[in-house]
């Protein structure tokens, strides 16, 4: 399948009313997160849920030509753990079409103060209603650490639940204002995904960074009504707790990049080259490096030009 970027992005008058206000943009800049107005209709969200069930049952419109070594990809044999499936926008056309709603990209562009917004990654998530399931607990981290091969500091994530999502279900929790913290000395292990690191070490890192900045850790579980979206900055610490409700928590974590983002070579102190999953999939630039504007995998969501 060949995908080309759209050349025209328009919003209806009703959609323009849903864009962040100047006060909302300021809130995001100060706090590192923003809960949107209702961006998706109930019908769109219900279609996301039904499409996700079809996906879990085996439906694919296409599959990745290769599976990168660090791909998150739950399959039935993995059992009743928290499910993560990357590249859901690529493998399922129904989900991809809804996620490419121009309004979502326009909201992201407004708070990130960017002219263009592209997909960076999308992960379908299913958190089972099992209070003691350890895989349901996501430790404190921020996404920029895992995007070491990206040049941008304006990347952000849209967390899209398929239902009202509160603390009982293990909603996403923000560490308020943490995107403004200065980091302590560089640590090679920060480029490793939290699944590859000790959870207690990540908790300690959060507290140590707060102390280094002379601030308290303020944790805000975000209650997200159905159809609303929580956006957070790529340097905002976040995590989530157990699902102690009687129903699964279903969502998509939709990672977004501004149009200025490019690939960069990043190596750890021992010389090991850091790689992101895209690097095996996307086309190459004239210089031979991975092209993070490849419309096949990383389509354009919004452009104000």
N, C-alpha and C positions, 0 to 999 in steps of 0.2 A: 504494500500500500504506500503510495506517495502522498505526503501531506504538505500542503502549502499554507503559509500564514495568511490569515484573513487580512484584508487591506482596509476594511471599513468597520469601525466600531461605533455603535450608536446606542443611546439610552432613551427610553420613553420619558415623558414628563414625570410619570409616577415613579420610575426608577431613580430619576435625579433627586427626588425628595428623600430617597433612602441613602444618599451619599453622606459621608461624615461631614459634620459641620466644622468650622474653624476651631471650635472648642474641643471637638472630638480629636482633631489632628494634634492639638496641643496636649490633650490627655495622653495620647499614644506616645508622643515625644517625651513626656515626663514620666510615664508609668511603664512603658514598654509593652502594653497590650491594649486591646480595644474590643469591646463587645458590640457587634453591629446591630442595626435594625433588622427586620425580617427580610432577608435577601432571597430566600427560596420559598416557593409556595408549598403548601402541604402536599400537593400532588407530586411536585418534583422530589420532595424528600421521601415520600412513600415509594416512588419509582426507584430511588437510590437503594432503598431497603430491599425491594423485590429483586432488583438486579443483583444485589450482593448475595442474596440467597441462591439465585441461579448460578452465580460465579462459584459459590461454595459447592454447589451440586455438580460442577464440572464444566459449565459453559465458558467458552473463550471465543471472542471474535478474532483474536490473533494471540500469539505467544512471542516472547522475546526470542530472537534468533540464537542467543547464547544466554546462559545463566551466570551472571557475575558471582564471584565467590562469596560476597557478603550480602547477597540478595535476601531480603526477608520474604519468605514465601511459605505460609502455612499450607499444609496438606492434611487430609483426614487422618493419615497414619500418625500425625503428631499428637493427636488426642485433644482432650478438653482444656487446653491451655489458652492463654491470650493469643489471638490470631493476628498476624501482620502479613499483608500481601502488598508488596511494592509494585509500582507501575500499573496500578489499577486503571488509570486514565488511558493507558495504551492498550491493555488487554481486553477491556470491556467498552464497547462503543456507547452504550446507554449511559453508563457512569461518566465516561469521558465527555459526552455531549453536555450533560448537566453541569459538570464542573467547569466547562468552558463558557458558562454564562457570562456575557460581558460585564454585567453589574458587579460580579465578584472581583474581576480584574480591576474595574474602575475604583472600587472601594480600596483595594490593596494599593493601587497607584496613588490614591489621595493621601493615605496615611504614611506611606513610604516616601512621599514627595518625589515620585518617579514618573517619567513620561510613558514608559513601557513596562509591562509586567509579563513575564513568561512563566510557564510551569517549570519547576525544578524537580519535584518528585511528588508522588501521591501514594499514600499507604492506606489500604482498607484495614480497619481494626474492629475486632470483635472481642469484647471483654466479658467472659462468661460470669453468670451470677453465682460465683463460688467464693464466699468470703475469705476462705483460707488459701486460695490459689495464689502462690507467690509470684507467678508470671504476670498477674494483674497489676502489681505494684510497680510503677515506673519511677525510678530514682531521680533525684534532682540532677538536671543537666541543662545545657543550652546548645542549640542546634549548630551554631557557628563552628563549634569545635569539630563537628563531623564534616564540615564543608571547607576543609583546609585548602582544597584545590580551587576554590572560588575566590575571586578578587573582591567581591562586593561586601560591604558592611550594612547594606540596606535590605538584605533578604529577610523574608518573614514567612510565617506559617498561618494558614487558616484552618482552624479545627472545626469540623462540620459534623455534629451529631445528627442521628436520624430520628430524634425524639427529644422531648424535654430532658435535659441532662443536668443533674444536680450532684451534690456531694455523696449521696447515698450510692450512686452508681459509679463513683470513682471518677468524677469529672476532672478535667484538666485544672491544675492549680498553678497560679502565677506567683512568682516571688517579685513583689511589686518594686518597680524601679531598678531592678538588678541589671538591666541592659546598660546602665550608666556607670556601673562599677568598673574600676580599673582592675585588671588581673594581676595576680602575683607573677613571679618569674615564670617564663614559659616552661611547660612540662610536656614532654613528648607523649605521655599517655592520654592527654586530652583529646587527641585526634582519634582515639579508639572509641567505638560505640559503647554506650553504657552497658550493653549486654556482655561486653568483653571485659568489664571491670568490676571490681568489688563494690557492692552497694554501700557498705559502710564508708568506704573511701570517698565516694561521691557525696555522701552526707557531710563528711568532714570538710571536703573541699568547699561546699556551700558556706558552712560556718566560718571557715578560715578566710574566704574571700570577703564575706561580710565584715569580719573583724578588721581585715586589712584596709577596708574602705571606711571604717568607723561608723557603720550603720547596723541596724537591727534587721533580721530576716522577717519580712512581713509576707505571710503566705495567704493568698486569696483564692479559695475555690470558686470557680466561675460557674454560676447557674446559667445555662444556655437554653433558652426556650427553642422549641422546634422551629426550624427555618432560619434561626439566627446563627451567626458565625463569630467565633472568638479568634481574633488575630493577635499574634505576638511576634515581637522583634527577634531576630536571630540570636541576640545575646541575652535574652530574658530567660533566667532560670525558671524551669517548670518541671512538673512531675504529676503523678496521679496515684490515688490510693485504691484500696480494694473496692470491688463491686459487691456491696452487701444488700442490694435490692433483689427482687425476685425475677428480674428480666435482664437479658444481656445488654451491655452498653455497646451500641453500634455507631461507628463514626468513620470519617475519612480525615486523615491528617494531610493537608494539601500544602506542600512547600512551594514557595514562590520566589522568583528572582527578578530583580529589576533589569531593564534592558542593557545596562552598562556592565553587567556581570560577565566575566570571562574566566576561562581556565588559567590556572597558574601552576607551575611546577612547585611542589611542596615536599620537602624531605625532612625526616627526623634527624636528630643529632648524630645518629649512627649511620646516616646516609641512605636509610630505607626510604624509597619513594612512596608517598601516600597516594592511593588511588580511590576514586569514587566509582560507583557502579556504572555511571554514564560513560566512563572512559573506554569501556569495551563495546559500547553500543552506538554512540553518536558518530556522525561524519567527522572528517578532519578538516581543519582550516588549511589555508595555503601554507602555513608554517609547519603543518603536520601535527598540531596539537588538537585535543578533543574540542569540538565546536559546541559550546553550551547554548547556542541559538539554533540548533538542529530542530526544524519544525516537526520532524517525525516523532521524536520523543519529548521535545520540550517546546510545545506550541505557544504562540503568542496569545495571551488572554486579553490584553488591552493596550491600546496606543492612543495617545491624545494628539498625535500628529497625522 
